[in-house]
Amino acid sequence: MFSVQFFNTWKKICCETKKLTPAALCWLWSSNCHTSSDVVLQQNTPKGATNNQVTKRPKKERSSCQAVLNHFDQQYSEELGDLWPSARRVLLDPPSWQYGVMLNRFGAVTDITQILQSQGFSTLLPQTDVSALLCNGPSTVSNSKYQEGKDALLSSHYINKCPPDDSHPQPDSTSHTLGQDPQSGPSLGLPHCPLQCYIHPSALRFPSQAHRPGQLKQYYLLNAASLLPVLALQVRDGEKVLDLCSAPGGKALAIMQSATPALLCCNEPDPHRRDWLAKTLESFLPSLLNSQVIVSAQDGRSFGQSEAGLYDKVLVDAPCSNDRSWLYSCSNQKGEQRLKERGRLPALQAQLLRSALSAVRPGGIVVYSTCTLSSFENHAVIKTVLSDFPEAEPEDLWEEIAIPLSKYFAFSSHPGHGQTPHKPSLQPQNGTMSSYHHGLGILVVPQPNKTWGPMFLSRIRRRK
């Protein structure tokens, strides 16, 4: 429920920051906020809601593609077992999807933070002092210089990868941080990080911000599960990082919220998507970072040959059969076409992963990720590449990421053996095969009240 006091606060902030005119806000309130989903905070409102509750204009229901759904039923009931029926319900119910709000450390966010906290949002990760990070190290941006240039645009070659699918999700409303029980202190695995993402237990959507030349956006809306590959990458200040399949740019932004690399190369060969990528970077990063964040247009499959061993960390957020969007193909014919394309994706994904392993230095890390539940594009790709790339060694993310974040995300690690949705087994099971699959990667499966995902991630280290 959202009170008059909340909207008065929001009105004051919008007026001060010139994000929305007072007249527009008064119209919103007088009309009981029956507006588009991008204007005000929203949540599903039950019948009988009072006038001071935020409501949402009824929208035409999205129709799922029966051909794609039938395919999912056949494949995922076998691969996910007990997890599939509840995951299916979530995927077929877009209004239940949660959304995260990633703050931009290069912009003024105090007002946004106050609003989020007042409405029950909580931070996803243990936090470090952002001001300290901005002031330390040869590659960081000082506060004074940042204040001078924070509203400047990046050069024209910068731009954004998956729309508000890289803009979808969330979890718990209490004030403790993720991976930390309110009465027990920090848990294992998760380091303190300047990246700030706010989440809520409900499917409550924060307003999006329009691109304004000369102004940096304050936050980025996303599926909070899409941050996990960035966490697994463990980027440190001063490192050289490659985002091999970067558009629309959500993970590149998350990397820059996590640390200040000496170089972040955002690669995207498709011109349209590259423009999108550049626009995203321009909207969030100050021009002072122009020399540190560059955009490349190489074919990702051959990138490792042209720039072999040059990077400390490489992210491969691979093109995949995005389950959320594919399920809502505009027609059965389009759905059938996508399902045919699906069979060709694993070969492309394996090529990209091999290229990434060639681009990373000996001892460096590659993280592979997708936003599909399909084991053919996840575990199977990892196994294929490991079998013909002896320098590659998978690293287990179960205790580092899955266990600390199990309160917020539903994880699975063993394709073909689904876990009970309400009581998932978060402890490694006995047996070589189970341990092997833990090492190959972890999968976030959408579940009721934990609607994040799908998101698969695997971390591979290139041996020295």
C-alpha positions in Angstrom: 0.0 0.0 0.0 1.3 3.5 -0.9 0.2 6.5 1.1 -0.4 10.1 0.3 2.7 10.9 2.3 4.7 8.7 -0.1 3.4 10.5 -3.2 4.0 13.9 -1.6 7.6 12.8 -1.1 7.9 11.5 -4.6 6.4 14.7 -5.9 8.9 16.8 -4.1 11.8 14.7 -5.4 10.6 14.8 -8.9 10.1 18.5 -8.8 13.6 19.1 -7.4 15.2 16.8 -9.9 13.0 17.9 -12.8 12.2 14.3 -13.6 8.4 14.9 -13.7 6.5 18.1 -13.6 4.2 18.9 -10.6 1.2 19.1 -13.0 1.9 15.6 -14.3 2.2 14.3 -10.7 -1.1 15.9 -9.7 -2.8 14.3 -12.7 -1.4 11.0 -11.7 -2.7 11.2 -8.2 -6.1 12.6 -9.1 -6.6 9.7 -11.5 -5.7 7.1 -8.9 -2.5 6.4 -10.8 -4.2 4.5 -13.6 -1.2 4.9 -15.8 1.3 2.9 -17.8 3.7 0.6 -16.0 6.6 3.0 -16.5 5.2 6.0 -14.6 4.8 5.0 -11.0 5.5 2.3 -8.5 3.0 -0.5 -9.1 1.8 -3.7 -7.5 -1.2 -5.9 -8.1 -4.1 -4.5 -6.1 -6.9 -6.7 -4.9 -10.6 -5.8 -5.3 -11.8 -3.3 -2.8 -8.5 -1.4 -2.7 -8.7 2.1 -1.2 -8.1 5.2 -3.2 -4.7 5.8 -1.7 -3.3 2.5 -3.1 -1.3 2.4 -6.2 -3.3 0.7 -8.9 -2.4 -0.4 -12.4 -4.4 0.1 -15.6 -5.6 -3.3 -16.8 -3.5 -4.5 -19.7 -4.3 -6.9 -22.4 -3.1 -10.3 -21.2 -0.1 -11.6 -23.0 -0.8 -14.8 -24.8 1.7 -17.6 -24.6 2.7 -19.6 -27.6 1.3 -23.1 -27.4 4.0 -24.6 -29.6 6.7 -23.3 -27.4 4.8 -24.2 -24.2 4.3 -27.8 -25.4 8.1 -28.0 -26.1 8.9 -26.6 -22.7 6.5 -29.1 -21.0 8.2 -32.0 -22.7 11.8 -30.9 -22.1 11.6 -29.3 -18.7 9.4 -31.8 -17.0 12.2 -34.3 -17.7 15.1 -32.0 -16.9 13.7 -30.1 -13.8 11.4 -32.7 -12.4 9.5 -31.3 -9.4 10.6 -27.8 -10.1 9.0 -27.5 -13.5 5.2 -27.3 -12.5 5.8 -24.3 -10.2 8.3 -22.7 -12.6 5.7 -23.1 -15.4 3.1 -21.2 -13.3 5.5 -18.3 -12.8 6.5 -18.1 -16.5 2.9 -18.1 -17.5 2.1 -15.3 -15.0 4.1 -12.1 -16.0 2.4 -9.9 -13.4 4.1 -12.1 -10.7 7.6 -11.4 -12.1 9.8 -9.4 -9.7 12.1 -6.6 -10.6 15.4 -5.3 -9.1 16.6 -1.7 -9.0 20.4 -1.4 -9.6 21.6 2.0 -8.4 24.1 3.9 -10.5 27.1 4.8 -8.3 28.1 7.5 -10.8 24.8 9.4 -10.2 23.0 11.0 -7.3 20.9 8.3 -5.7 20.2 9.4 -2.1 16.6 10.3 -2.9 16.0 7.0 -4.8 17.5 5.0 -1.9 15.2 6.7 0.6 12.1 6.0 -1.5 13.1 2.3 -2.0 13.7 1.8 1.7 10.5 3.5 2.7 8.6 1.1 0.6 10.2 -2.1 1.9 12.9 -2.7 -0.6 16.1 -4.1 0.8 19.6 -4.4 -0.6 20.6 -7.6 -2.3 24.3 -7.7 -1.3 26.6 -6.7 1.5 27.8 -3.2 0.8 31.1 -1.4 0.8 31.7 2.3 1.1 31.2 3.6 -2.5 33.0 6.9 -1.8 36.1 5.0 -0.8 36.1 3.0 -4.0 35.7 6.2 -6.0 38.7 7.7 -4.4 41.2 4.8 -4.3 43.5 3.4 -6.9 45.1 4.7 -10.1 42.1 3.7 -12.2 39.3 5.0 -10.1 37.4 8.3 -10.5 37.8 10.8 -7.7 34.8 12.5 -6.1 35.8 16.0 -7.3 36.4 15.0 -10.9 33.3 12.9 -10.9 31.2 15.7 -9.7 32.5 17.8 -12.6 31.8 15.2 -15.2 29.0 13.0 -13.8 26.4 14.4 -16.2 28.6 14.3 -19.3 27.9 11.8 -22.1 30.1 9.0 -23.2 31.5 9.3 -26.7 29.1 8.5 -29.6 30.4 4.9 -29.9 28.9 3.8 -26.6 25.4 2.1 -26.4 23.0 -1.4 -24.5 21.8 -6.5 -24.6 18.5 -8.1 -23.5 15.7 -5.6 -22.8 13.9 -5.5 -19.5 14.5 -9.2 -19.5 17.8 -7.9 -18.4 15.4 -5.6 -16.8 13.1 -8.0 -14.9 13.0 -9.4 -11.1 13.4 -9.3 -7.1 13.3 -10.8 -3.4 12.9 -9.8 0.4 11.6 -6.7 2.2 13.4 -6.7 5.5 16.3 -4.4 6.1 19.1 -7.0 6.3 21.3 -7.6 3.3 21.2 -10.6 1.0 23.3 -13.5 2.3 23.0 -12.2 5.8 20.4 -13.4 8.3 19.1 -10.5 10.5 20.2 -12.2 13.6 23.3 -14.1 12.5 25.6 -11.7 10.7 27.2 -12.1 7.3 27.2 -15.5 5.7 29.9 -17.3 3.7 30.7 -16.7 0.2 29.6 -13.2 -0.7 32.2 -10.4 -0.5 31.2 -6.8 0.3 30.6 -5.0 -3.0 29.8 -1.4 -4.0 27.2 -2.7 -6.4 23.7 -1.8 -5.0 20.6 -3.6 -6.1 17.3 -3.2 -4.3 14.7 -5.9 -4.3 11.2 -6.4 -2.9 9.3 -9.6 -2.1 6.4 -8.5 -4.2 6.1 -8.0 -7.9 6.3 -4.3 -7.4 7.7 -2.3 -10.3 9.7 0.9 -10.0 9.3 3.6 -12.7 11.8 3.5 -15.5 13.8 6.6 -16.4 14.0 8.0 -19.9 17.3 8.8 -21.6 18.1 12.5 -21.3 21.2 13.8 -23.1 23.7 15.2 -20.6 22.2 13.5 -17.6 23.1 10.2 -16.0 20.3 7.8 -15.0 20.1 7.0 -11.4 19.2 3.3 -11.7 18.7 0.4 -14.0 15.8 -2.1 -13.8 16.7 -5.7 -14.2 16.1 -9.3 -13.4 18.2 -9.6 -10.2 19.4 -13.1 -11.2 21.3 -11.4 -14.1 23.7 -10.0 -11.5 24.9 -13.5 -10.5 27.3 -14.0 -13.4 28.9 -10.6 -12.6 29.3 -11.7 -9.0 30.9 -14.9 -10.1 33.3 -13.0 -12.4 34.9 -11.3 -9.2 36.1 -8.3 -11.1 38.8 -6.3 -9.2 40.0 -2.7 -9.7 42.7 -2.4 -12.4 41.8 -5.6 -14.3 41.2 -6.0 -18.0 37.7 -7.3 -18.6 35.9 -8.5 -21.7 32.2 -8.6 -22.0 32.1 -10.8 -25.2 28.3 -10.5 -26.0 27.6 -7.2 -24.3 24.3 -5.7 -25.7 22.1 -4.4 -24.3 24.6 -3.6 -21.6 23.0 -4.5 -18.3 25.9 -6.8 -17.2 28.5 -4.3 -18.4 26.9 -1.7 -16.1 26.9 -4.2 -13.2 30.6 -4.7 -13.8 31.2 -1.0 -13.6 29.1 -0.8 -10.4 31.2 -3.6 -8.8 34.7 -2.3 -9.5 36.8 0.0 -11.6 38.6 -2.1 -14.2 41.6 -0.7 -16.1 39.7 -1.7 -19.2 36.2 -3.0 -20.0 35.8 -4.0 -23.6 32.1 -4.3 -24.5 31.9 -6.4 -27.7 28.8 -6.5 -29.9 29.0 -7.3 -33.6 25.3 -6.5 -34.5 25.0 -2.8 -35.5 21.5 -2.3 -34.1 22.3 -4.0 -30.8 25.6 -2.1 -30.6 23.8 1.2 -30.9 21.5 0.0 -28.1 24.6 -0.9 -26.0 26.2 2.5 -26.6 23.0 4.2 -25.6 22.9 2.3 -22.3 26.6 3.1 -21.4 26.0 6.7 -22.4 23.1 6.9 -20.0 24.9 5.6 -17.0 28.6 6.2 -17.2 30.4 9.6 -17.0 32.6 10.7 -19.9 35.7 10.5 -17.6 35.5 6.7 -18.1 35.7 6.9 -21.9 39.3 5.6 -22.0 38.4 2.7 -19.7 35.1 1.5 -21.3 35.3 0.8 -25.0 32.9 -0.8 -27.5 34.1 -3.4 -30.0 32.4 -4.8 -33.0 34.2 -8.1 -33.6 32.7 -11.5 -34.3 32.8 -13.1 -30.8 33.7 -16.5 -32.3 37.0 -15.2 -33.5 37.7 -12.6 -30.7 40.0 -15.0 -28.9 42.3 -15.4 -31.9 42.7 -11.7 -32.5 43.2 -10.8 -28.8 44.6 -14.0 -27.3 45.4 -14.0 -23.6 44.9 -10.2 -23.1 42.1 -10.2 -20.5 42.0 -11.1 -16.8 38.3 -11.8 -16.8 35.8 -12.6 -19.6 32.1 -12.7 -19.4 30.2 -14.8 -22.1 26.5 -13.9 -21.6 25.7 -16.0 -24.6 22.8 -15.7 -27.1 20.3 -18.2 -26.0 16.6 -19.3 -26.3 15.3 -16.8 -23.7 12.5 -18.7 -22.1 10.6 -15.6 -20.8 10.4 -13.9 -24.2 10.2 -17.0 -26.4 7.2 -18.3 -24.5 5.3 -15.2 -25.7 6.2 -15.5 -29.4 3.6 -13.5 -31.3 2.4 -16.7 -33.1 2.7 -20.4 -33.2 4.5 -20.0 -36.6 7.1 -17.7 -35.0 7.3 -20.1 -32.1 8.0 -23.1 -34.4 10.7 -21.0 -36.1 12.4 -20.2 -32.9 12.3 -23.8 -31.8 14.1 -24.8 -35.0 16.7 -22.1 -34.2 17.1 -23.5 -30.7 18.8 -26.6 -32.0 21.6 -24.5 -33.6 22.4 -22.4 -30.5 24.6 -24.9 -28.6 27.2 -25.0 -31.4 27.4 -21.2 -31.5 27.5 -21.0 -27.7 30.4 -23.5 -27.6 32.3 -21.4 -30.2 31.9 -18.3 -28.1 33.0 -20.0 -24.9 36.2 -21.4 -26.7 36.9 -17.9 -28.0 36.6 -16.5 -24.5 39.0 -19.1 -23.1 41.5 -18.1 -25.7 41.0 -14.4 -24.9 41.6 -14.8 -21.2 45.2 -15.0 -19.8 46.5 -18.1 -18.1 45.1 -18.1 -14.6 42.2 -15.9 -15.6 38.5 -16.5 -15.3 35.7 -17.0 -17.8 32.0 -16.9 -16.7 29.5 -18.4 -19.1 25.8 -17.5 -18.6 22.4 -17.8 -20.3 18.8 -16.9 -19.5 17.3 -20.3 -20.4 16.5 -23.4 -18.4 17.7 -25.7 -21.3 20.4 -28.1 -20.3 21.5 -28.3 -23.9 22.5 -24.7 -23.8 23.9 -24.8 -20.3 25.6 -27.9 -18.8 25.9 -29.6 -22.2 27.8 -26.7 -23.6 30.2 -26.6 -20.7 30.9 -30.3 -21.0 31.5 -30.0 -24.7 34.1 -27.3 -24.3 35.8 -28.9 -21.4 36.3 -32.1 -23.3 38.3 -30.3 -26.0 39.9 -27.5 -24.0 42.3 -29.2 -21.5 43.4 -25.8 -20.1 39.9 -25.1 -18.8 38.9 -26.0 -15.2 35.4 -25.5 -13.9 35.0 -24.0 -10.4 32.1 -24.9 -8.0 29.8 -21.9 -7.3 27.4 -23.8 -5.0 28.8 -22.7 -1.7 30.0 -19.3 -2.9 26.7 -18.2 -4.5 23.9 -20.7 -4.3 23.9 -21.3 -0.6 24.3 -17.6 0.6 21.6 -16.5 -1.9 19.1 -19.4 -1.4 16.8 -17.1 0.6 16.2 -15.1 -2.6 16.7 -17.4 -5.5 15.6 -21.0 -6.2 18.7 -22.9 -7.4 19.1 -26.2 -9.2 22.4 -27.8 -10.2 21.6 -31.2 -11.5 19.7 -31.4 -14.8 17.3 -34.3 -14.9 16.8 -34.4 -11.1 14.5 -31.6 -10.1 14.3 -30.5 -6.4 11.2 -30.0 -4.4 10.2 -26.3 -4.9 9.3 -25.5 -1.3 12.2 -27.4 0.3 15.1 -27.3 -2.2 18.1 -29.3 -1.3 20.9 -26.7 -1.0 23.5 -29.0 0.3 25.7 -30.9 -2.2 24.4 -34.4 -2.6 26.5 -37.5 -2.4 27.9 -39.0 -5.5 30.4 -38.1 -8.2 27.8 -37.1 -10.7 26.1 -34.6 -8.4 29.4 -33.0 -7.5 30.3 -32.9 -11.2 27.2 -31.0 -12.1 27.8 -28.6 -9.2 31.1 -27.8 -10.7 29.6 -27.3 -14.2 27.3 -24.6 -13.1 24.2 -23.5 -11.2 20.7 -22.6 -12.5 18.2 -20.1 -11.1 14.7 -21.5 -11.6 11.7 -19.2 -11.3 9.5 -20.2 -8.4 6.5 -18.5 -6.6 7.8 -15.6 -4.4 11.2 -16.1 -6.0 10.4 -15.3 -9.6 13.9 -14.5 -10.7 15.5 -16.2 -13.6 15.9 -18.3 -15.6 19.7 -17.8 -15.2 22.5 -20.3 -15.7 26.1 -19.5 -14.7 29.3 -21.4 -14.8 32.8 -20.2 -13.9 35.8 -21.7 -15.7 39.5 -20.9 -14.9 42.2 -21.2 -17.5 45.1 -23.1 -16.0 48.4 -21.4 -15.9 
